[in-house]
Amino acid sequence: MANATEHHDDHDHGISHVGSVKMLVGTWVALTILTIVTVLATKINLGSSGNLGLAMAIAVVKATLVCTFFMHLRYDKLFHSVLLVGGILAAALFVGFTLMDSNQYQQTIMWDAQHPPAAPYGPRPISN
C-alpha cells in the first residue's frame, strides 16, 4: 500500500517543457548569426553547386536549431523526432528524384517555336 506522504519523482505530468531564457536567447543569437552568414555567403562565388550546397547546409543547421529548441523536440518523445525526420527524408527523396529527371527534358522544350532546338535522340525531323 502506498503512503499518502510517498513522493513520486515522475516528470511526465503533461505540462510542456518551458525553455530557459538563456537557452532561448542563445538560440536566437545563433539563428541571427547564421542569417548574417547566409547573407555574406551570397558575396562569395563558389559556383552554382557550391553556393547552393553552402546555403542548404546553413539552412539545415538553422532548421535543426528551430526544431530542437523552439519546437522543444529535444525534450519531447523520440517518436515525434522520428516522425519529423521521416517526413523530411520523404520530402527530400521526392525532390531528389524530381531534380534527377529535370536535365532529361530541358533540351526539348521549345522556347522559340521559330528556332527549335535539335532533337537529342532519334532521327532528324522530316521537313516538308
Contacts in CASP RR format, 6 or more apart in sequence:
PFRMAT RR
TARGET T0000
AUTHOR 0000-0000-0000
METHOD contacts of the structure
MODEL  1
MANATEHHDDHDHGISHVGSVKMLVGTWVALTILTIVTVLATKINLGSSG
NLGLAMAIAVVKATLVCTFFMHLRYDKLFHSVLLVGGILAAALFVGFTLM
DSNQYQQTIMWDAQHPPAAPYGPRPISN
16 72 0 8 1.000
17 72 0 8 1.000
17 75 0 8 1.000
17 76 0 8 1.000
19 69 0 8 1.000
19 72 0 8 1.000
23 69 0 8 1.000
24 69 0 8 1.000
24 70 0 8 1.000
27 65 0 8 1.000
27 69 0 8 1.000
27 70 0 8 1.000
30 65 0 8 1.000
31 62 0 8 1.000
31 65 0 8 1.000
31 66 0 8 1.000
34 58 0 8 1.000
34 61 0 8 1.000
34 62 0 8 1.000
34 65 0 8 1.000
35 62 0 8 1.000
37 58 0 8 1.000
38 55 0 8 1.000
38 58 0 8 1.000
38 59 0 8 1.000
41 51 0 8 1.000
41 54 0 8 1.000
41 55 0 8 1.000
41 58 0 8 1.000
42 51 0 8 1.000
44 51 0 8 1.000
44 54 0 8 1.000
45 51 0 8 1.000
46 54 0 8 1.000
67 73 0 8 1.000
67 84 0 8 1.000
68 74 0 8 1.000
73 80 0 8 1.000
73 81 0 8 1.000
73 84 0 8 1.000
107 117 0 8 1.000
107 118 0 8 1.000
107 120 0 8 1.000
108 117 0 8 1.000
108 119 0 8 1.000
108 120 0 8 1.000
109 117 0 8 1.000
110 116 0 8 1.000
110 117 0 8 1.000
119 125 0 8 1.000
END
